[in-house]
Every structure is written in structure tokens, then in C-alpha cells.
């Protein structure tokens, strides 16, 4: 998800997005552990997406 799309969401929407990204990242880690993951780049991509969403959430909380 792009940064502009994340900035349009409210705090509850961002928290839900972070939770879903963390679930996806966990699933990818399990696939890697069982050697079922073909594209390991997705691990880094989801990790960066989680960080991006958390950063925007922190900015919104700071602005309150």
C-alpha cells in the first residue's frame, strides 16, 4: 500500500492495516521456515510496509 493511501486512513484503519500486514508477514515467515517460500523478497517488502504504516500511525498520534 502506498504512503498516500495510508495517510488517508484514520487511526483505527491504520491499526487494522498493521495487524493484517503482521499476519501476512507471519505467514511468510512460516512458509520460509518450511521451505515453501519461493520469493524471499516479499519478507522485506512486508516488513517495510509494516514500518511505513507504523510511522504514519505515530505521526497521527503525535499530531493529536
N, CA and C atoms as a LAMMPS dump frame, in Angstrom:
ITEM: TIMESTEP
0
ITEM: NUMBER OF ATOMS
192
ITEM: BOX BOUNDS ff ff ff
-5.0000000000000000e+02 5.0000000000000000e+02
-5.0000000000000000e+02 5.0000000000000000e+02
-5.0000000000000000e+02 5.0000000000000000e+02
ITEM: ATOMS id mol type element x y z
1 1 1 N 0.845 -1.168 0
2 1 2 C 0 0 0
3 1 3 C 0.894 1.236 0
4 2 1 N 0.536 2.192 -0.786
5 2 2 C 1.328 3.402 -0.923
6 2 3 C 1.147 4.322 0.281
7 3 1 N 2.098 5.205 0.466
8 3 2 C 2.081 6.115 1.6
9 3 3 C 0.875 7.044 1.539
10 4 1 N 0.528 7.527 0.367
11 4 2 C -0.613 8.434 0.234
12 4 3 C -1.91 7.743 0.65
13 5 1 N -2.04 6.468 0.316
14 5 2 C -3.242 5.724 0.707
15 5 3 C -3.286 5.524 2.218
16 6 1 N -2.128 5.291 2.822
17 6 2 C -2.083 5.114 4.271
18 6 3 C -2.417 6.41 5.002
19 7 1 N -1.957 7.529 4.46
20 7 2 C -2.214 8.817 5.12
21 7 3 C -3.695 9.183 5.101
22 8 1 N -4.463 8.643 4.16
23 8 2 C -5.889 8.941 4.083
24 8 3 C -6.69 8.173 5.123
25 9 1 N -6.123 7.104 5.671
26 9 2 C -6.841 6.282 6.647
27 9 3 C -6.829 6.948 8.011
28 10 1 N -7.843 6.598 8.816
29 10 2 C -7.855 7.092 10.18
30 10 3 C -7.033 6.149 11.056
31 11 1 N -6.952 6.455 12.351
32 11 2 C -6.113 5.683 13.268
33 11 3 C -6.574 4.228 13.336
34 12 1 N -7.869 4.004 13.428
35 12 2 C -8.384 2.633 13.503
36 12 3 C -8.078 1.861 12.219
37 13 1 N -8.179 2.521 11.093
38 13 2 C -7.868 1.884 9.817
39 13 3 C -6.396 1.518 9.709
40 14 1 N -5.537 2.4 10.225
41 14 2 C -4.101 2.113 10.207
42 14 3 C -3.766 0.937 11.114
43 15 1 N -4.399 0.892 12.279
44 15 2 C -4.141 -0.22 13.194
45 15 3 C -4.587 -1.542 12.583
46 16 1 N -5.716 -1.521 11.886
47 16 2 C -6.196 -2.734 11.217
48 16 3 C -5.242 -3.136 10.096
49 17 1 N -4.736 -2.169 9.372
50 17 2 C -3.786 -2.442 8.288
51 17 3 C -2.502 -3.05 8.847
52 18 1 N -2.015 -2.509 9.94
53 18 2 C -0.796 -3.037 10.566
54 18 3 C -1.018 -4.476 11.011
55 19 1 N -2.176 -4.726 11.603
56 19 2 C -2.471 -6.082 12.074
57 19 3 C -2.508 -7.071 10.909
58 20 1 N -3.13 -6.682 9.805
59 20 2 C -3.203 -7.588 8.655
60 20 3 C -1.819 -7.795 8.026
61 21 1 N -1.004 -6.739 7.995
62 21 2 C 0.352 -6.885 7.462
63 21 3 C 1.201 -7.798 8.344
64 22 1 N 1.008 -7.691 9.66
65 22 2 C 1.757 -8.555 10.567
66 22 3 C 1.35 -10.015 10.411
67 23 1 N 0.055 -10.259 10.187
68 23 2 C -0.4 -11.634 9.941
69 23 3 C 0.208 -12.173 8.648
70 24 1 N 0.227 -11.335 7.62
71 24 2 C 0.812 -11.754 6.348
72 24 3 C 2.303 -12.048 6.511
73 25 1 N 2.993 -11.201 7.268
74 25 2 C 4.427 -11.398 7.491
75 25 3 C 4.685 -12.691 8.263
76 26 1 N 3.842 -12.973 9.247
77 26 2 C 3.98 -14.212 9.998
78 26 3 C 3.808 -15.422 9.082
79 27 1 N 2.807 -15.367 8.216
80 27 2 C 2.579 -16.452 7.267
81 27 3 C 3.77 -16.658 6.347
82 28 1 N 4.359 -15.562 5.906
83 28 2 C 5.534 -15.662 5.04
84 28 3 C 6.721 -16.264 5.784
85 29 1 N 6.874 -15.889 7.049
86 29 2 C 7.966 -16.458 7.846
87 29 3 C 7.786 -17.961 8.04
88 30 1 N 6.545 -18.384 8.232
89 30 2 C 6.291 -19.814 8.384
90 30 3 C 6.561 -20.557 7.079
91 31 1 N 6.199 -19.937 5.956
92 31 2 C 6.483 -20.544 4.664
93 31 3 C 7.99 -20.669 4.448
94 32 1 N 8.729 -19.649 4.882
95 32 2 C 10.18 -19.699 4.738
96 32 3 C 10.762 -20.799 5.612
97 33 1 N 10.238 -20.948 6.815
98 33 2 C 10.753 -21.955 7.737
99 33 3 C 10.511 -23.372 7.211
100 34 1 N 9.4 -23.557 6.508
101 34 2 C 9.095 -24.884 5.966
102 34 3 C 9.574 -25.022 4.52
103 35 1 N 10.353 -24.051 4.075
104 35 2 C 10.945 -24.037 2.739
105 35 3 C 9.902 -24.089 1.633
106 36 1 N 8.781 -23.411 1.832
107 36 2 C 7.737 -23.324 0.813
108 36 3 C 7.716 -21.958 0.136
109 37 1 N 8.517 -21.035 0.629
110 37 2 C 8.515 -19.671 0.1
111 37 3 C 9.494 -19.587 -1.062
112 38 1 N 8.976 -19.207 -2.227
113 38 2 C 9.827 -19.086 -3.408
114 38 3 C 10.47 -17.718 -3.506
115 39 1 N 9.713 -16.68 -3.251
116 39 2 C 10.195 -15.314 -3.4
117 39 3 C 10.444 -14.719 -2.02
118 40 1 N 11.687 -14.728 -1.585
119 40 2 C 12.003 -14.231 -0.25
120 40 3 C 11.996 -12.702 -0.179
121 41 1 N 11.914 -12.044 -1.305
122 41 2 C 11.836 -10.574 -1.306
123 41 3 C 10.564 -10.083 -0.635
124 42 1 N 9.527 -10.89 -0.621
125 42 2 C 8.269 -10.465 -0.025
126 42 3 C 8.396 -10.259 1.481
127 43 1 N 9.342 -10.952 2.118
128 43 2 C 9.567 -10.742 3.555
129 43 3 C 10.007 -9.306 3.825
130 44 1 N 10.967 -8.831 3.076
131 44 2 C 11.439 -7.463 3.243
132 44 3 C 10.39 -6.434 2.872
133 45 1 N 9.628 -6.747 1.85
134 45 2 C 8.58 -5.829 1.403
135 45 3 C 7.515 -5.656 2.469
136 46 1 N 7.08 -6.765 3.066
137 46 2 C 6.048 -6.652 4.105
138 46 3 C 6.608 -5.996 5.357
139 47 1 N 7.874 -6.269 5.674
140 47 2 C 8.477 -5.641 6.846
141 47 3 C 8.548 -4.127 6.677
142 48 1 N 8.905 -3.678 5.481
143 48 2 C 8.951 -2.239 5.215
144 48 3 C 7.556 -1.622 5.208
145 49 1 N 6.568 -2.367 4.71
146 49 2 C 5.19 -1.866 4.704
147 49 3 C 4.679 -1.705 6.13
148 50 1 N 5.033 -2.639 7.018
149 50 2 C 4.645 -2.525 8.424
150 50 3 C 5.296 -1.289 9.033
151 51 1 N 6.571 -1.093 8.77
152 51 2 C 7.281 0.074 9.308
153 51 3 C 6.683 1.372 8.786
154 52 1 N 6.326 1.392 7.518
155 52 2 C 5.725 2.581 6.92
156 52 3 C 4.395 2.912 7.594
157 53 1 N 3.571 1.898 7.808
158 53 2 C 2.269 2.11 8.439
159 53 3 C 2.43 2.541 9.893
160 54 1 N 3.39 1.952 10.597
161 54 2 C 3.622 2.337 11.996
162 54 3 C 4.129 3.768 12.103
163 55 1 N 4.945 4.181 11.147
164 55 2 C 5.459 5.553 11.141
165 55 3 C 4.327 6.552 10.949
166 56 1 N 3.438 6.27 10.022
167 56 2 C 2.317 7.169 9.764
168 56 3 C 1.378 7.19 10.965
169 57 1 N 1.172 6.032 11.604
170 57 2 C 0.346 5.975 12.804
171 57 3 C 0.951 6.823 13.917
172 58 1 N 2.258 6.749 14.095
173 58 2 C 2.927 7.56 15.115
174 58 3 C 2.803 9.047 14.806
175 59 1 N 2.89 9.407 13.534
176 59 2 C 2.734 10.824 13.151
177 59 3 C 1.325 11.31 13.492
178 60 1 N 0.322 10.473 13.217
179 60 2 C -1.066 10.871 13.509
180 60 3 C -1.29 10.988 15.008
181 61 1 N -0.713 10.063 15.78
182 61 2 C -0.864 10.132 17.229
183 61 3 C -0.143 11.338 17.815
184 62 1 N 0.994 11.703 17.249
185 62 2 C 1.735 12.874 17.707
186 62 3 C 0.988 14.163 17.391
187 63 1 N 0.236 14.183 16.313
188 63 2 C -0.462 15.385 15.864
189 63 3 C -1.691 15.684 16.723
190 64 1 N -2.143 14.7 17.503
191 64 2 C -3.347 14.917 18.313
192 64 3 C -3.139 15.925 19.397
